[in-house]
Amino acid sequence: MDQHIDISKCLRAFASILEKGEKREDGYHLEGIVAQSLDDGYTVVLRNRQCCLSIYFHNKFGVESPSDGDTDAFIKHLYRIAEQ
C-alpha cells in the first residue's frame, strides 16, 4: 500500500483535523485520528490505535502498521476526512 498513498490527500486530512478536531495535549483528535506536528517544523504525524503515518520533508513518508489491511483502512479513513 505504501507506494499508492496520496500524500496531498493525507495533508488535507491533517489540515481538516486541525481545523475541526478537538485540541488535546497529544494533538488534535477527530474521528479516532490524532494529528500532530513535530517540533522540527517539517514532520506531521497522523495516527490511530493501529497505524501511524509520518510525513516528512519533500513528501517522504513512513507507515507503521500491524498489517496491510489495517493500513488500507486507515488511509481510506484519512481520504474520507480530506474530502469532507
Backbone as a ProteinNet text record, in pm:
[ID]
protein_1_A
[PRIMARY]
MDQHIDISKCLRAFASILEKGEKREDGYHLEGIVAQSLDDGYTVVLRNRQCCLSIYFHNKFGVESPSDGDTDAFIKHLYRIAEQ
[TERTIARY]
83	0	87.1	203.5	286	302.9	326.7	354.6	233.1	113.5	-8.7	-73.6	-4.3	-61.2	-52.7	-166.7	-173.7	-142.4	-19.2	25.7	-49.2	-84.2	-158.6	-295.2	-362.4	-489.8	-467.7	-361.2	-331.7	-302.9	-235.2	-209.1	-337.9	-430.3	-561.7	-637.6	-626.6	-689.4	-627.8	-495.9	-426.3	-481.7	-493.5	-545.3	-689.8	-768.9	-908.2	-917.5	-832.2	-832.6	-790.5	-692.9	-652.3	-766.9	-840.9	-950	-1072	-1110.2	-1235.8	-1218.9	-1096.2	-1073.4	-1067.7	-1064.5	-1054.4	-907.2	-860.3	-720	-701.1	-601.4	-564.1	-412.2	-361.2	-216.5	-134.5	-184.7	-107.1	-139.2	-217.9	-250.9	-398.1	-442.3	-582.9	-649.8	-768.7	-840.5	-967.8	-990.3	-1113	-1137.6	-1254.6	-1297.1	-1194.4	-1132.3	-1036.8	-897.8	-874.2	-742.7	-680.9	-552.7	-477.8	-380.1	-378.9	-287.9	-197.6	-67.7	24.6	141.1	198.9	315.8	434.1	545.7	662.5	739.2	825	899.1	992.9	1030.2	1122.8	1058.6	925.6	855.9	830.4	879.9	865.3	783.3	777.5	715.4	576.2	479.6	346.1	317.2	236	203.1	51.6	0.7	-140.1	-143.5	-225.1	-226	-361.6	-384.1	-495.5	-438.5	-521.4	-470.6	-381.1	-403.1	-327.7	-214.5	-233.9	-142.4	-87.1	28.6	90.8	153.4	113.9	170.1	248.4	378	463.7	497	473.4	503.2	616.8	723.9	846.1	862.6	973.4	1010.2	1011.2	969.1	962.7	868.1	763.2	659.4	711.4	824.2	868.2	778.3	758.4	670.4	709.3	658.4	676.6	546.1	518.3	396.3	434.3	376.4	389.5	251.1	238.3	108.3	127.4	35.9	48.9	19.2	-59	-92.7	-130.3	-125.7	-167.2	-314.7	-395.3	-538.6	-564.8	-492	-505.6	-460.8	-352.4	-302.8	-406.1	-462.5	-563.4	-682.7	-733.2	-848.5	-813.8	-695.5	-650.5	-640.8	-577.9	-560.3	-696	-784.1	-918.1	-992.2	-975.3	-1036.9	-980.5	-849.6	-788.7	-844.5	-859.2	-912.6	-1055.5	-1136.3	-1274	-1272.8	-1185.1	-1174.3	-1129.9	-1037.2	-986.4	-1095.1	-1192.2	-1296.6	-1419.3	-1418.8	-1534.6	-1536.4
-120	0	125.9	125.5	245	324.6	257.3	325.9	402.2	368.8	426.2	527.9	573	670.9	809.9	877.2	1013.1	1109.5	1154.6	1238.4	1370.9	1426.1	1552.6	1536.6	1423.6	1397.4	1381.3	1314.3	1296.3	1430	1519	1652.6	1734.7	1714.9	1780.4	1726.5	1596.1	1537.7	1597.7	1612.4	1673.8	1814.8	1895.2	2031.4	2031.2	1938.7	1928.2	1889.9	1798.5	1757.4	1874.5	1953.2	2071	2171.6	2186.2	2283.1	2238.4	2111.4	2063.5	1980.4	1936.8	1845.4	1912.9	1830	1875.1	1877	1991.2	2003.7	1940.5	1851	1786.9	1795.2	1745.7	1750.7	1683.2	1572.9	1494.5	1525.8	1630	1667.4	1697.2	1703	1727.5	1594	1573.6	1447	1467.6	1380.6	1381.1	1240.8	1187.3	1056.3	946	947.6	843.2	862.2	973.5	1003.9	1117.6	1104.2	1209.4	1269.4	1402.1	1475.2	1562.4	1556.2	1642.7	1680.2	1794.4	1842.9	1833.3	1781.1	1767.3	1899	1908.6	2031.6	2072.8	1981.8	2017.5	2108.9	2122.3	2209.3	2150.1	2030.5	1966.3	1837.9	1774.2	1642.7	1653.2	1587.6	1575.4	1426.9	1399.7	1261.8	1248.6	1144.8	1106.9	964.4	940.1	805.2	772	643.3	591.3	481.4	395.5	291.6	188.7	164.7	61.9	116	230.5	277.7	416.1	442.3	573.7	610.1	724	776.6	901.9	900	1016.7	1072.5	1201.8	1267.9	1365.4	1346.6	1423.8	1527.7	1597.5	1697.4	1635.2	1710.6	1666.3	1547.8	1540.7	1437.8	1295	1277.7	1143	1100.8	971.6	927.2	788.9	755	622.4	578.7	450	394.5	283.4	288.6	179.2	121	-8.6	-73.3	-223.4	-288	-432.5	-514	-456.4	-532.1	-438.5	-490.8	-412.8	-375.5	-464.6	-435.9	-319.3	-313.6	-200.8	-71.4	-78.5	39.7	88.1	-3.2	34	104.1	47.8	106.6	244.9	258.9	386.1	492.9	460	555.5	593.2	497.5	527.8	622.7	602.8	691.9	834	846	977.3	1043.5	965.8	1020.2	1071.7	999.3	1044.7	1178	1188.3	1313.6	1426.2	1398.8	1501.4	1554.7	1472.5	1512.3	1572.4	1584.9	1643.5	1792.3
0	0	0	60.4	76.7	-51.7	-163.5	-288.3	-340.8	-295.8	-350.2	-257.2	-157	-65.2	-128.2	-134.7	-188.1	-73.1	-66.3	44.5	47.2	-67.8	-67.8	-0.6	-22.8	45.1	194.9	232.8	374.8	442	371.6	425.9	434.9	341.9	353	473.8	499.4	617.9	743.9	743.6	856.4	882.6	778	792.3	842.5	793.5	836.5	983.8	1026.7	1167.7	1256.1	1212.3	1289.3	1297.9	1189.7	1185.6	1266.3	1251.9	1309.6	1436	1463.1	1573.8	1709.5	1810.6	1949.1	1989.1	2037.1	2077.4	2215.5	2223.1	2349	2363.4	2474.4	2498.7	2389.7	2336.2	2239.9	2094.6	2067.4	1931.1	1915.1	1791.7	1759.9	1728.5	1783.9	1769.5	1689.4	1592.2	1513.2	1461	1489.6	1438.5	1464	1580.3	1614.7	1558.8	1488.8	1432.9	1514.1	1543.5	1611.7	1511.5	1504.7	1415.6	1500.4	1471	1542.1	1451.6	1480.6	1408.9	1503.7	1456.4	1541.8	1549.7	1647.5	1674.4	1561.6	1474	1365.7	1261.8	1266.6	1173.9	1036.7	1012.7	882.1	886.8	1000.9	1012.5	1072.5	1006.7	1063	1082.7	1184.2	1218.6	1226.3	1163.5	1170.8	1223	1326.9	1383.3	1443.6	1453.1	1531	1619	1672.5	1763.7	1694.4	1565.8	1495.5	1408.6	1347.8	1243.3	1274	1216.3	1228.5	1093.6	1041.1	917.3	951.7	924.4	943.1	805.7	787	660.4	686.4	610.4	629.5	518.2	523	423.8	283.9	183.4	43.6	23.8	104.7	93.6	108.5	170.8	209.4	324.6	340	447.7	496.5	612.9	670.3	733.9	726.4	783.9	880.7	998.9	1095.1	1114	1089	1094.7	1112.2	1183.8	1201.1	1075.5	981.4	860.6	746.6	625.1	507.8	515.5	569.4	582.7	675.8	787.4	879.2	813.1	737.3	665.9	565.6	486.8	387.7	453.6	562.1	631.5	686.6	742.2	797.4	688	577.7	468.2	408.7	391.6	340.2	434.1	565.2	663.7	648.1	629.8	608.1	481.6	375.5	249.7	270.3	347.4	375.6	450.5	548.2	624.1	531	442.5	349	258.3	226.8	132	197.4	328.3	399.4	387.2
[MASK]
++++++++++++++++++++++++++++++++++++++++++++++++++++++++++++++++++++++++++++++++++++

